């Protein structure tokens, strides 16, 4: 049972990428969370031993932020955990915290930068759940991070573990449709560029003055990635929407920054001309 579950979860990362990069409405938490009264939620939230809740209580902001707290049994142990996901008052950026009830208090079981935008489950809307977090650029930056967390067995219960991280820029063009299955490929020409749009632009400064045209990465022969979609430009060139797995260090990348949360290697996302990409059988 556990082996079968692991194999299914292993393939979740590939299936989730289409969901990650398709424009979507705001996550409907009501499909997954427990439907408790405001009074009950407040009575449980005050048991959370964390600066976030202490600050909300001290400044009288707990009730107006109640919609960011969600009650789910995410680790399939029969007890609710409390999830906070969104902006933290007085702080920059997005954060997600998961609190677990132990000896009458909720303690921090998980925390990461980013907000939950997708919840997925092997059994519809029942635990254990997988999550996708997005960490948006802040303070003049342009890098956008998506991270997938899957439930894994630890002892006799599930815990969340980072499995895949996708990094791109906030202005990347997104596909309108995706392949049924990702295509593994290898770069056979160098330098070969990863771009924010399916077109050749080596001159503009639309992304940032430090970025040349729409080039967000340059790769050598043997670099591998997965293609998830394609688009033909006005010249007839076929472009693939790809995630480079960075098995070889890029010659250049605007994405190689301080995004090594949880020591999880990231995939660089953008567009590549398919001309010198060879499918790996």
C-alpha positions, 0 to 999 in steps of 0.5 A: 500500500505504501509503495503504491502510494509513493509511486502515485505521488511520484507522478503527481509533480508532472501532472500538477505542472499543467495546473500550476501554469494554467490561469485559475480563479482563487483557491476555493478552500471550502471544498477541502476545509472543515465547516466550523463556526466562527466561535469554534475557530476562534477558540482553537486558533488562540491555542496556537503557540506562534508569534503570528497569532500572538501579534494578531491577538495583541493588535486586535486583528485576529477576526479580520484575518480569520479567512486565512485560517483553515481546518483540515486533517492534512496528515490523515491522523484523524485530527485537524491541523490549522493552516494559515496561508497568505500575507502576514500583517506587518511582513513582506511576502506570502507565508504558509504555516501548518499547526498541529495539536499536541498536548492542548496546544497547536505547534508549528509543524510546517512553514514556508514562504509562499501561499497555497494556490492548489490543493490536490488529493489522491481521493478527490477531496479527502486527505492526504493532500498535496499542495502547490505554493506560489512565492511572488516577487517583492520589492522590485524583483521579478522572480516567481517561485512555485513549489510542490509539496507531497505527503510522505510517511514519517513514522505512522503518519503523513508529513509534507515534503518538498518534491519539486520547485519551478522558478520563472519570471512574473512576466513569462507567457503561459501556454493555452493548452498542454501535452497529455504527457511531458516530453523529456529532451536534451539540448544538442546545440550551445549556447541555447537560450531559455526565454520568457516568451516564444519569440527571439528577442535579444535587445529589449529591457522589458524584464529588467535592465540587467536582463538582455532581451527575453533571455532568462537562461543559456544552456550547454549541450547535454542539458535536459528538461521536460516540455509541457506545451508548444506554440508556433510563432509567425515565422513557423518556428516551434517553441516548447514550454519547458522546465529545465531540470538543471542537470548541468549548470547553466552558462547564464541564468537570471533565476539562479538566486537565493531560492534553495528552500529545503535544499530542494533543487529547482527547475527553470521554466520558460520557452525554448525553440524546439529546433535543437532539442532532441527527444530522449526515448 
